[in-house]
Amino acid sequence: MPIKNRFAELQNEITSWRRDIHENPEILFETHRTSALVAEKLRSFGCEEVVEGIGRTGVVGVIKGKTDTSGKVVGLRADMDALPIHEATGLDYASKTDGAMHACGHDGHTAMLLGAAKYLAETRNFDGTVVVIFQPAEEGGGGGREMCADGMMQRWNIQEVYGMHNWPGLEAGSFAIRPGAFFAATDQFEIKINGKGGHAAKPHETVDPTVLASHVVLALQTLASRIVDPVDQVVVSVTSFETASTAFNVIPPFVTLKGTVRTLSKDVRDLVHQRLPVIVDGTTAAMGGAADVKYMLGYPVMVNSEHETELAADVARKVSGSCADAPLVMGGEDFAYMLEERPGAYILVGNGNTAPVHHPEYNFNDEIIPAGCSWFAEMAESRMPVA
């Protein structure tokens, strides 16, 4: 089965929705305009139920099939939020909001799921129920966690759930997926290195926190090189080194480090969480200083269910003719929370040779809309076929 003809017919309309959302980006949970647009579209399509305010600003739509002898309920999810980035594309539909842009393609994800919802509401060629999920605050706010905490899975008896993300560098309209751990856990740390400040010409009278912090930065690399098994994946990155002094001749009393830890298993995540403070405390104490360590757990590892991954790959092959093996991704994805509650899978759809996501010149490729819509719709139809 190639691209569904209906999505070729709808492509211009879906593109217009996408570009309207692109022009009006909203960050984190502030997706009020986007959520209202989504809810209005779903009601106009004839969804049996449209509920706003799930997970603060999320939207859920319910579409019943021709029959419901299977009793199955399949969830399809798209994210809606933008990023705090100033757009540099020069497009005629570029962001109208300074400091906000759809630099990750969530405008495209939302538009594609809306297109699939329109088709599914028209045809209802499935035996069961489709729940379309439009989520805010994927970019660091944990909107997926909030929607689950609101009881979304239980309220609509969702039994399995599927999501999609565009992927620059992958051939436009093609697909890639992998079972098991896929996207990394995204933890953060903040370390305050306390020393004793003083005159830069008399370092012997101080406990220089800049030197201590420099040793800590290097010592933290032993988490990857000497503590975690070399066959496991871990990234420890210090991304901010802030001193309390701006003068050339002042040794400050403290230095603050910030950074991130990325892991792909719970065991490695727990190990790093345990050992990082020990390394920091030992390194600073050996040099006469002290440290305050804050370790903040972020999104968990996103894990695709084995069976559902193969089902998702089969649909991708029907749509595009093939489905590649996706690489492990050290970025985070809060669809992980939904996959912790229900079996399901997350797939990549190629965006072609474009700027990378989270780049001010990135733009979602509207040519992939029929492929993405077809995958969403076919997931529903294939999981709940009409007898």
C-alpha positions in Angstrom: 0.0 0.0 0.0 1.6 3.3 -1.0 0.6 6.8 0.2 -3.1 7.0 0.7 -4.7 9.0 -2.1 -6.8 11.1 0.3 -3.6 12.6 1.8 -2.3 13.6 -1.6 -5.6 15.4 -2.1 -5.4 17.0 1.4 -1.7 18.0 1.3 -2.3 21.6 0.4 -4.9 22.0 3.2 -2.7 20.2 5.8 0.3 22.3 4.7 -1.8 25.5 5.3 -2.5 24.3 8.8 1.1 23.5 9.4 2.3 26.9 8.2 -0.3 28.7 10.3 1.0 26.9 13.4 4.6 27.7 12.3 3.8 31.4 12.1 2.4 31.4 15.6 4.7 29.3 17.8 4.0 28.7 21.5 6.4 27.4 24.1 6.0 24.7 26.7 2.5 24.7 28.2 1.5 28.1 26.6 0.0 26.4 23.6 -3.3 28.1 24.0 -3.8 29.2 20.4 -2.5 25.9 19.0 -4.6 23.8 21.4 -7.7 25.8 20.5 -7.0 25.4 16.8 -6.6 21.6 17.2 -9.8 21.3 19.2 -11.8 23.3 16.7 -10.5 21.1 13.8 -11.3 17.9 15.6 -14.8 19.0 16.3 -15.3 20.0 12.7 -14.1 16.5 11.6 -16.9 15.0 13.7 -14.9 13.4 16.5 -17.3 11.8 19.1 -15.4 13.5 21.9 -12.9 16.4 22.1 -11.5 17.3 25.5 -9.2 20.2 26.2 -7.0 20.9 29.2 -5.5 17.4 29.6 -2.0 17.8 31.0 -2.8 21.6 31.4 -3.1 22.5 27.7 -3.2 19.1 25.9 -6.1 18.0 23.7 -7.6 14.6 23.2 -10.0 13.6 20.4 -12.0 10.3 20.2 -12.9 8.7 16.8 -15.1 5.6 16.7 -14.8 3.0 14.0 -17.5 1.5 11.8 -17.7 -1.3 14.4 -16.3 -2.0 17.9 -16.3 -5.8 18.2 -12.6 -5.7 18.9 -12.9 -3.4 21.9 -9.4 -2.1 21.0 -8.3 1.5 21.7 -5.2 2.8 19.9 -3.6 6.1 20.8 -1.8 8.3 18.3 0.3 11.2 19.7 1.8 14.4 18.3 3.6 17.3 20.2 2.6 20.9 19.7 5.1 23.2 21.4 7.9 25.3 19.9 11.4 26.3 21.1 12.8 29.5 22.6 14.9 30.2 19.4 14.9 33.2 17.1 14.0 32.0 13.6 16.5 32.7 10.8 14.8 31.0 7.9 13.5 34.1 6.0 10.3 32.2 5.1 7.2 34.2 4.2 5.5 32.2 7.0 8.3 32.6 9.5 7.5 33.0 13.2 5.7 36.2 14.1 7.0 35.9 17.7 10.5 37.1 18.6 12.4 34.4 20.4 10.1 31.5 19.6 10.1 29.2 16.6 9.1 25.7 15.5 12.6 24.5 15.2 11.9 20.8 15.9 9.0 20.2 13.5 6.2 19.9 16.1 4.1 22.1 13.8 4.4 19.3 11.2 3.7 16.5 13.7 0.5 18.3 14.8 -0.6 19.0 11.2 0.0 15.4 10.1 -2.0 13.9 13.0 -4.8 16.4 12.3 -4.7 15.2 8.7 -4.9 11.6 9.8 -7.8 12.4 12.2 -9.7 14.1 9.4 -9.3 11.0 7.2 -10.1 8.5 10.0 -13.3 10.5 10.9 -14.3 10.5 7.2 -13.7 6.8 6.6 -13.9 5.1 10.0 -12.5 2.0 8.3 -11.5 0.3 11.5 -13.0 -1.8 14.3 -12.4 -0.1 17.6 -11.5 3.4 18.8 -8.8 5.8 17.9 -7.7 8.4 20.4 -5.6 11.3 19.0 -3.4 12.9 21.5 -2.0 16.5 21.1 0.6 17.1 23.7 2.2 20.4 25.0 5.6 20.9 26.5 7.7 18.2 25.0 10.7 20.5 24.9 11.7 20.2 28.6 8.3 20.7 30.3 7.3 17.0 30.6 3.9 17.5 28.9 3.7 13.7 28.3 4.1 13.1 32.0 1.4 15.6 32.8 -1.1 14.1 30.4 -0.5 10.7 31.9 -0.8 12.1 35.4 -4.2 13.4 34.4 -5.3 9.8 33.9 -5.4 10.0 30.1 -4.6 6.3 29.5 -7.2 5.1 32.0 -9.9 7.6 31.1 -10.0 6.5 27.5 -8.8 2.9 28.0 -5.9 3.4 25.7 -4.3 0.0 25.1 -1.3 0.9 22.9 0.2 4.2 21.8 2.3 5.4 18.8 4.3 8.5 18.0 6.4 10.0 15.3 9.2 12.5 14.8 10.6 14.0 11.6 14.4 13.4 11.1 16.7 15.6 9.1 19.3 13.7 7.2 17.0 10.7 6.6 15.5 10.5 3.1 12.3 12.5 2.8 9.3 10.3 3.5 11.3 7.2 4.5 11.1 5.7 7.9 13.5 4.3 10.6 12.8 2.6 13.9 14.4 0.4 16.5 13.1 -1.8 19.3 14.1 -1.4 23.0 15.9 1.7 24.3 15.8 4.4 21.6 16.1 7.9 23.1 18.2 8.6 26.2 17.3 9.7 29.7 18.0 13.4 30.2 19.3 14.3 33.6 20.9 17.5 34.8 23.3 18.6 37.5 24.4 21.8 39.1 27.5 21.9 41.2 28.6 24.8 43.4 32.4 24.5 44.2 33.1 26.4 47.4 36.7 27.6 48.1 38.2 30.6 49.7 38.6 33.8 47.6 41.3 36.3 47.7 43.9 38.3 45.7 45.1 36.6 42.5 48.7 37.6 43.4 48.5 35.5 46.7 46.9 32.2 45.6 48.6 30.4 48.6 46.2 32.3 50.8 43.2 31.1 49.0 41.5 27.8 48.1 41.0 28.5 44.4 37.6 27.2 43.3 38.4 27.8 39.6 41.2 25.2 39.9 39.0 22.9 41.9 36.2 23.2 39.3 38.7 22.5 36.5 39.7 19.3 38.2 36.1 18.3 38.7 35.3 18.8 35.0 38.1 16.4 34.1 37.2 13.9 36.9 33.7 13.7 35.7 34.9 12.2 32.5 36.0 9.1 34.4 32.3 8.3 34.7 32.3 7.4 31.0 36.0 6.2 30.7 36.5 4.2 33.9 33.2 3.7 35.8 30.5 2.8 33.3 31.0 -0.4 31.3 32.6 0.6 27.9 29.8 -1.3 26.0 27.1 0.9 27.6 26.3 4.4 26.4 26.7 7.4 28.6 27.3 11.1 28.0 28.5 13.5 30.7 28.8 17.1 29.5 29.7 20.1 31.6 28.0 22.9 29.6 28.4 25.9 31.9 31.3 27.2 34.0 30.3 30.3 35.9 32.7 32.2 38.2 31.7 34.7 40.9 34.5 37.0 39.7 34.8 39.2 36.6 38.1 40.8 37.6 41.6 39.9 36.4 43.1 40.0 39.9 40.4 38.4 42.1 40.1 34.7 42.9 36.4 34.1 43.6 35.0 32.3 46.6 32.9 29.8 44.5 32.4 28.5 41.0 29.2 26.9 39.6 29.1 24.1 37.0 26.1 23.0 35.1 25.6 20.1 32.8 23.7 17.1 31.5 23.9 13.3 31.8 22.5 11.0 29.0 22.1 7.3 29.5 20.2 4.5 27.8 19.5 2.1 30.7 18.1 2.4 34.2 21.1 0.6 35.7 23.6 3.0 34.1 21.4 6.0 35.0 21.3 4.9 38.6 25.1 4.3 38.7 25.9 7.7 37.4 23.4 9.3 39.8 25.2 7.6 42.7 28.8 8.1 41.7 28.8 11.7 40.3 28.4 13.3 43.8 31.1 11.0 45.2 33.6 12.1 42.5 32.8 15.8 43.0 33.0 15.6 46.8 36.2 13.6 46.8 37.9 15.8 44.2 37.1 19.1 46.0 37.9 17.7 49.5 41.3 16.6 48.4 42.2 20.2 47.5 40.7 21.8 50.6 37.3 22.8 49.2 33.7 21.6 49.3 30.8 21.2 47.0 27.1 21.3 46.9 25.7 18.9 44.2 22.1 19.1 42.9 21.2 16.2 40.6 17.9 16.6 38.7 16.3 13.6 37.1 14.8 14.4 33.7 13.0 12.4 31.1 13.4 8.6 31.4 14.8 6.4 28.7 12.3 6.0 25.9 11.8 2.3 25.2 10.0 0.9 22.2 8.0 -2.3 22.9 9.4 -5.2 20.8 6.1 -6.4 19.2 4.6 -2.9 18.6 7.9 -1.8 17.0 7.6 -4.6 14.4 4.0 -3.6 13.8 5.0 0.0 13.3 7.8 -1.0 10.9 5.4 -3.2 8.9 3.2 -0.2 8.4 6.2 2.0 7.4 7.1 -0.6 4.8 3.6 -0.5 3.4 3.7 3.3 3.2 7.2 3.9 1.8 8.5 0.5 0.7 11.1 0.1 3.4 12.0 0.8 7.0 15.6 1.3 8.1 17.2 0.4 11.5 17.3 3.7 13.4 20.4 4.6 15.5 20.4 5.1 19.2 19.7 8.7 20.0 21.2 10.5 23.0 18.6 13.2 22.8 15.5 12.9 25.0 11.8 12.4 24.2 9.0 12.6 26.8 6.9 10.2 24.8 8.9 7.9 27.1 6.2 8.6 29.8 3.4 7.2 27.6 5.5 4.2 26.7 6.1 3.5 30.4 2.3 3.3 30.8 1.3 1.4 27.6 3.1 -0.7 25.0 3.8 1.1 21.8 6.4 2.5 19.5 8.0 5.7 18.2 9.2 6.0 14.6 11.3 8.5 12.6 10.1 9.9 9.3 12.8 11.4 7.0 12.8 15.2 6.6 15.4 15.1 3.9 18.5 17.2 3.6 17.5 20.1 5.8 19.0 22.0 8.7 19.1 19.9 11.9 16.4 20.2 14.5 16.9 23.0 17.2 18.7 25.1 14.6 17.4 28.6 13.7 17.4 27.7 10.0 15.4 24.4 10.4 12.1 24.0 8.7 9.7 21.0 8.5 9.5 19.5 5.0 5.9 19.8 3.8 6.5 17.1 1.2 6.6 14.4 3.8 3.1 15.2 5.0 1.3 12.4 3.0 3.8 9.8 4.2 3.4 10.8 7.9 -0.4 11.0 7.7 -0.5 7.6 5.9 1.5 6.0 8.7 -0.7 7.4 11.4 -3.9 6.3 9.7 -2.6 2.9 8.7 -1.5 2.2 12.2 -5.1 2.6 13.3 -6.5 0.6 10.4 -4.0 -2.2 10.6 -4.3 -2.6 14.4 -8.1 -2.7 14.3 -9.1 -4.1 10.9 -12.7 -4.3 10.0 -13.8 -8.0 9.6 
